[in-house]
Amino acid sequence: MNRPSATRSKPRTLADLAPDDVKSAVDGYTEIYDAGPERRKEHYRSFVNRYYDLVTDFYEFGWGQSFHFAPRRRGESFKASLLRHQHFLAENLSLKPGMQVIDLGCGVGGPMGNLARQTGASFVGLNNNAYQIERAKLHTRGVDSLCRFIHGDYMQIPDDNDRYDAAIAIESMPHAPDKTAAFREVLRVLRPGACFAGYDWCVTESFDPANAEHQRIKNDIMIGNGLPDIATTSEVSAALQGAGFELLEARDRAPEADPAMPWYRALQGRDFSLSSIPRTPAGRALANLTLRVGERLRLFPEGARAVSTILNAGADALVDGGRSGVFTPMFYFLARKPEPSRD
């Protein structure tokens, strides 16, 4: 997997790790996952870091620079839907030049770069994974005057109180071991009256905990995406309010997609273009086969195929979750930090 060079203090991603280290990283990830939700929450920082060290290159190869989903319109391209989904947040936050915005769990910087270009607002990307920050610095060239990054944890944001005019979180909060605590930290760094908007991964009201198939879908999504657990939509709303936010709006945007263009279409193999091939079941199966052969020929480190297998199972579960209606990756929320009382 080729990529532009970047200066790093030590290797952290799949292509840089020594062969034995790749297998060790995979084993460490699965060990924490198999230990159960409490262990995953206790060791969430290591759990999430191991996951993104292993999968970031795979994500960029198959997904580009914006690691999220979107409700699509009929005839709309996958990339165009992602941009529109990002712009929706900017519009509802009324982002404009001069505003200071924090992007919580900014990934490799695709959305914040797009929004900086669109709005002229200044962004700070917070990310717990050092390799992704390096990638984000490359992807935001051209708007680097509007984008800077902090290597840190959104459970303990390394910034002052009342610092930001707005906050966004695009499918990053599912990694939080305690949503109320995470949202409380966001509240702390926002100025009074400032708003927080984002998309969260949730099981819907159709999810039945007693249904074995529903539980299988949830578990495969969690292990395939580095999640300690998956909240319900009502739990996300309650956590925002419990943290002290005024909840202005909350709804699942998945039903807004054209029925022929569901958010999971990109994983079904129903889009036909060269760029879509890595996301399709056939493309993912081919990548898995290539990695298996490559491991035997020692062209890829042992463990590379295991990473691909985990991601493939997660992708299939996302499709199953979307088709059954028990899961959404786009529970939208808009919340405001209250103004101080004048009494």
C-alpha positions in Angstrom: 0.0 0.0 0.0 1.9 3.1 -1.2 1.3 6.5 0.3 3.1 9.9 0.4 6.1 9.9 2.8 5.9 11.6 6.1 8.3 12.0 9.0 7.4 9.9 12.1 9.2 9.2 15.3 8.4 5.5 15.1 6.3 3.2 12.8 2.7 3.1 13.8 0.7 1.8 10.8 0.2 -1.5 9.1 2.7 -1.0 6.3 5.4 0.3 8.7 5.1 -2.4 11.4 7.5 -5.3 11.4 5.9 -8.6 10.3 5.7 -10.0 13.8 4.3 -6.7 15.1 1.3 -6.8 12.7 0.2 -10.2 14.0 0.8 -9.0 17.6 -1.3 -5.8 17.0 -4.1 -7.9 15.5 -4.0 -10.3 18.4 -3.9 -7.4 20.9 -6.9 -5.9 19.3 -9.0 -9.0 19.3 -7.9 -9.9 22.8 -9.3 -6.6 24.1 -12.5 -7.0 22.1 -13.1 -10.6 23.3 -12.6 -9.5 26.9 -16.0 -7.8 26.8 -17.5 -4.3 26.8 -16.2 -3.3 30.2 -12.6 -4.2 29.3 -13.0 -2.3 25.9 -14.3 0.8 27.7 -11.5 0.6 30.3 -8.8 0.3 27.6 -10.6 2.3 25.0 -7.6 4.5 24.1 -5.4 1.5 23.4 -8.3 -0.4 21.7 -9.1 2.4 19.3 -5.5 3.2 18.6 -4.7 -0.4 17.7 -7.7 -0.4 15.4 -6.7 2.7 13.5 -3.1 1.8 13.3 -4.2 -1.4 11.5 -7.0 -0.1 9.3 -6.3 3.5 8.2 -4.5 2.5 5.0 -7.4 0.1 4.2 -9.9 2.9 4.8 -8.1 5.4 2.6 -7.8 2.8 -0.2 -11.5 1.9 -0.2 -13.1 5.1 1.2 -10.9 8.1 0.4 -10.4 10.8 2.9 -13.8 11.0 4.5 -14.5 8.0 6.7 -18.3 8.2 7.0 -21.6 7.4 5.3 -24.4 9.7 4.0 -28.0 9.6 2.8 -27.9 9.7 -1.0 -30.2 11.2 -3.5 -31.2 9.5 -6.7 -28.4 9.7 -9.3 -26.0 11.3 -6.7 -22.4 10.0 -6.6 -21.0 8.5 -3.4 -18.5 11.4 -3.1 -21.1 14.1 -3.7 -23.3 12.6 -1.0 -20.4 12.7 1.5 -19.8 16.4 0.7 -23.5 17.3 1.1 -23.6 15.4 4.4 -20.7 17.5 5.7 -22.1 20.7 4.3 -25.4 20.0 6.2 -23.5 20.4 9.5 -21.8 23.6 8.4 -25.1 25.1 7.4 -26.8 24.2 10.6 -23.9 25.6 12.6 -23.8 28.7 10.4 -20.0 28.4 10.1 -18.3 31.4 8.6 -14.8 33.1 8.5 -13.4 34.0 11.9 -15.1 31.2 13.8 -13.0 28.6 15.7 -14.3 25.1 15.3 -13.1 21.9 16.9 -13.5 18.6 15.0 -13.6 15.8 17.5 -12.0 12.6 16.2 -11.1 14.3 12.9 -9.8 11.1 11.1 -7.5 11.9 8.2 -8.9 15.4 7.8 -11.1 15.0 4.8 -14.3 16.6 6.2 -12.5 19.5 8.0 -10.5 20.3 4.9 -13.7 20.4 2.9 -15.5 22.6 5.4 -12.6 25.0 5.8 -12.6 25.5 2.0 -16.4 25.9 2.0 -16.9 28.2 5.0 -13.6 29.9 5.6 -13.8 29.0 9.3 -10.7 27.9 11.3 -10.6 24.3 12.4 -8.7 22.3 15.1 -8.7 18.6 14.5 -8.5 16.5 17.7 -7.3 12.9 17.1 -6.0 10.2 19.4 -4.1 8.5 16.6 -0.8 10.0 15.6 -0.6 8.4 12.2 -4.0 9.8 11.2 -2.9 13.3 12.2 0.1 12.9 9.8 -2.3 11.9 7.0 -4.6 14.8 7.9 -1.8 17.3 7.6 -1.1 16.1 4.0 -4.8 16.1 3.1 -5.4 19.7 4.3 -2.6 21.2 2.3 -3.9 24.3 0.6 -6.0 25.2 3.6 -3.3 24.6 6.2 -3.7 28.2 7.4 -7.2 27.3 8.5 -6.4 23.8 9.9 -4.3 22.7 12.8 -4.3 19.5 14.8 -4.0 18.3 18.4 -2.9 14.8 19.3 -5.3 14.1 22.1 -8.3 12.4 23.5 -11.8 13.9 23.4 -12.5 12.4 26.8 -9.9 14.8 28.2 -9.7 17.7 25.6 -6.3 19.4 26.1 -7.7 22.9 25.6 -9.1 25.8 27.7 -12.7 26.4 28.8 -15.0 28.4 26.5 -12.5 28.2 23.6 -14.6 27.3 20.5 -17.5 28.8 18.6 -18.7 25.4 17.3 -17.9 21.7 17.5 -18.5 18.8 15.1 -18.2 15.0 15.4 -18.7 13.0 12.3 -19.2 9.4 13.3 -16.4 9.6 15.8 -18.3 9.5 19.1 -19.2 5.8 18.8 -15.7 5.2 20.2 -16.4 7.1 23.5 -16.5 4.7 26.5 -18.9 7.2 28.3 -20.9 9.4 26.1 -22.1 11.7 28.8 -18.5 12.3 30.0 -17.4 12.9 26.4 -20.2 15.4 25.7 -19.4 17.1 29.0 -15.9 17.8 27.8 -17.2 19.2 24.5 -19.6 21.5 26.5 -16.6 22.7 28.6 -14.5 23.9 25.6 -17.5 25.6 23.8 -18.3 29.2 24.4 -21.8 29.9 26.0 -24.4 29.8 23.2 -22.2 27.8 20.9 -23.5 24.7 19.2 -22.3 21.1 18.8 -23.5 19.1 15.8 -22.6 15.6 14.5 -23.6 12.1 13.5 -23.5 9.1 15.8 -23.7 5.4 15.2 -26.7 3.9 17.0 -29.0 0.9 17.1 -32.5 2.0 16.4 -35.8 1.5 18.2 -36.2 -1.6 15.9 -33.3 -3.3 17.6 -34.4 -6.2 19.8 -31.8 -7.2 22.4 -33.4 -10.6 22.6 -33.1 -11.2 18.9 -30.0 -13.3 18.2 -29.6 -12.0 14.6 -29.8 -8.4 15.9 -27.1 -9.1 18.4 -25.0 -10.8 15.8 -25.2 -7.7 13.6 -24.4 -5.4 16.5 -21.4 -7.5 17.6 -20.0 -7.8 14.1 -20.3 -4.0 13.6 -18.5 -3.4 16.9 -15.5 -5.7 16.2 -15.2 -4.6 12.6 -15.1 -0.9 13.6 -13.3 -0.7 16.9 -16.3 0.1 19.1 -16.7 -0.6 22.8 -20.5 -0.7 22.5 -23.3 0.9 20.4 -25.8 3.2 22.0 -29.5 3.6 21.2 -30.7 6.9 19.7 -32.5 7.7 22.9 -29.3 7.1 24.9 -27.4 9.6 22.7 -30.0 12.3 23.2 -30.1 11.6 27.0 -26.3 11.8 27.2 -26.3 15.2 25.5 -28.9 16.5 27.9 -27.2 14.9 30.8 -23.9 16.6 29.9 -25.7 20.0 30.1 -26.6 20.7 26.5 -29.9 22.1 25.2 -30.9 19.5 22.6 -32.2 21.5 19.6 -32.7 18.7 17.1 -32.1 15.0 17.0 -33.2 12.5 14.3 -32.0 9.7 12.1 -31.1 11.0 8.7 -31.0 7.5 7.1 -34.6 7.6 6.0 -33.9 10.8 4.1 -32.0 8.8 1.4 -33.7 7.9 -1.8 -35.1 4.3 -1.4 -32.9 3.2 -4.3 -29.8 4.8 -2.8 -29.6 3.7 0.9 -26.5 4.8 2.9 -25.1 1.2 2.7 -25.3 1.0 -1.1 -21.6 1.7 -1.3 -20.9 -1.6 0.4 -23.3 -3.7 -1.7 -21.5 -3.5 -5.0 -24.3 -1.6 -6.7 -22.2 1.4 -7.7 -20.2 0.8 -10.9 -16.9 2.8 -11.2 -13.2 2.1 -10.8 -13.1 4.0 -7.5 -16.0 2.0 -6.0 -14.5 -1.4 -6.6 -12.6 -1.6 -3.3 -15.8 -1.0 -1.4 -17.8 -3.8 -3.1 -18.1 -7.4 -1.8 -16.2 -8.7 -4.8 -13.5 -6.1 -4.4 -13.2 -6.8 -0.7 -13.0 -10.6 -1.4 -10.3 -10.0 -4.0 -8.3 -7.9 -1.6 -8.6 -10.6 1.0 -7.4 -13.3 -1.5 -4.5 -11.1 -2.6 -3.5 -10.6 1.0 -3.7 -14.3 1.8 -1.5 -15.2 -1.2 0.8 -12.2 -0.4 1.3 -13.5 3.2 2.3 -16.9 1.9 4.8 -15.3 -0.5 5.9 -12.9 2.3 4.9 -9.9 0.2 2.6 -8.8 3.1 3.2 -9.2 6.8 1.3 -12.0 8.6 -1.9 -10.5 10.1 -2.7 -8.3 7.1 -5.4 -10.7 5.9 -6.8 -10.9 9.4 -7.3 -7.1 9.3 -9.1 -7.4 6.0 -11.3 -10.2 7.3 -12.3 -8.1 10.3 -13.2 -5.2 8.1 -15.1 -7.4 5.7 -17.2 -8.9 8.4 -17.9 -5.4 9.7 -18.9 -4.2 6.3 -21.3 -7.1 5.8 -22.9 -6.4 9.2 -23.3 -2.7 8.3 -25.3 -3.8 5.3 -27.4 -6.2 7.3 -28.0 -3.5 10.0 -29.1 -1.0 7.3 -31.3 -3.4 5.5 -33.0 -4.6 8.6 -33.4 -1.1 10.0 -31.8 -2.0 13.3 -28.7 0.3 12.9 -27.9 3.8 11.6 -24.6 5.5 11.2 -26.2 9.0 11.0 -28.2 9.8 14.0 -28.0 13.6 13.7 -27.9 15.9 16.7 -27.7 19.7 17.1 -27.1 20.8 20.7 -26.3 24.2 22.3 -24.3 25.2 25.3 -26.7 27.3 27.5 -26.0 31.0 28.1 -25.3 32.0 31.7 -28.4 32.9 33.6 -28.8 36.7 34.1 -30.8 36.3 37.3 
